[in-house]
Amino acid sequence: MLKLIFSSLILSSFVLYGQVKSDTLLIAQHLRTITKTEQARNALNVEALNKVAEYIHSNFKQQCDTVFYQEYEVEGEVYKNVIGRMGPEDAPKIVVGAHYDVCGDQEGADDNATGVVGLLELSRMLNKDSLDVQIEFVAYTLEEPPFFRSQYMGSYVHAKSIYDYEEPTIGMVCLEMIGYFSDEKKSQRYPIGLLKMFYGGKGDYITVVQKFGNGKFGRKFNKDMKKQKLLPTKSFKGPAGLQGIDFSDHLNYWKFDYSAVMITNTAFYRNSNYHKNTDTMETLDLNRMALVIDEVYLTLKNWKLK
């Protein structure tokens, strides 16, 4: 047992092919802090949301050049996006976002503490790099029902703000459920049965999802992320109306005509714990989650303006 723990510590501190590597011990620590709260971090429990927002803000402050809350009011309550920026101030930005709220009374480990932890790890990993673009990390509030698809979503508020202020934006990356994997047969489902022929029946991969006509940023991000080959990475492009393709914060950037992709394990098409109290960190595969973060990291780190 001691040998196993020691090996894990060594692996978590090594670099990957000369690059910084995500840390599974930090991932577990972040997941535990975000999910094991006294109250569920939903719209009814503003205090719980604020505690998580403060934790995110504290971590961003250690890594980013600029950190602030984007506050807005809904039905008499104040809710907060948490924003951290790094990279050249005069360069166009890539937005990397994930929502930190949950649906109902649950821990919401895969949905979507995993995405938020991805933001925290990416900010840590990128803060020593010389970046060609500005990276804007955004932890969103109010993605889940009853505000999903409304102007009260944190991502709608953020997308509208960069549009209104005409902030040069290359594209957006949404991290939505990146921690659940399965090697079991028939563990992966699809909105159209025919897709199984192309993507397989095992939930052992990560997906880059985008809509038809998503633009240059989406094409390049998909290509560059798949090129990393740290774990099976598949791409899916379909009509925006296909069930599930816009089921996260990237949909609001599409509304303002930004190119945006969703990095996901396909949510309820794979993880049967979706929106249930069984969605806990104990069900997650932290090693493969770390590889997803590594692929996103390498893609962002090496992004060059042409």
Sequence and secondary structure as in RCSB ss.txt:
>XXXX:A:sequence
MLKLIFSSLILSSFVLYGQVKSDTLLIAQHLRTITKTEQARNALNVEALNKVAEYIHSNFKQQCDTVFYQEYEVE
GEVYKNVIGRMGPEDAPKIVVGAHYDVCGDQEGADDNATGVVGLLELSRMLNKDSLDVQIEFVAYTLEEPPFFRS
QYMGSYVHAKSIYDYEEPTIGMVCLEMIGYFSDEKKSQRYPIGLLKMFYGGKGDYITVVQKFGNGKFGRKFNKDM
KKQKLLPTKSFKGPAGLQGIDFSDHLNYWKFDYSAVMITNTAFYRNSNYHKNTDTMETLDLNRMALVIDEVYLTL
KNWKLK
>XXXX:A:secstr
 HHHHHHHHHHHHS BTTB    HHHHHHHHHHHHS SS  STT HHHHHHHHHHHHHHHHHH SEEEEEEEEET
TEEEEEEEEEES TTS EEEEEEE   SSSS  IIIIIHHHHHHHHHHHHHTTS  SSEEEEEEES  STTSTTS
TTSHHHHHHHHHHHTT  EEEEEEE   S    STT    SSGGGHHHH S    EEEEEETT  HHHHHHHHHH
HHH SS EEEEEE TTSTTTT STHHHHHHTT  EEEEES GGGT TTTTSTT  GGG  HHHHHHHHHHHHHHH
HT    
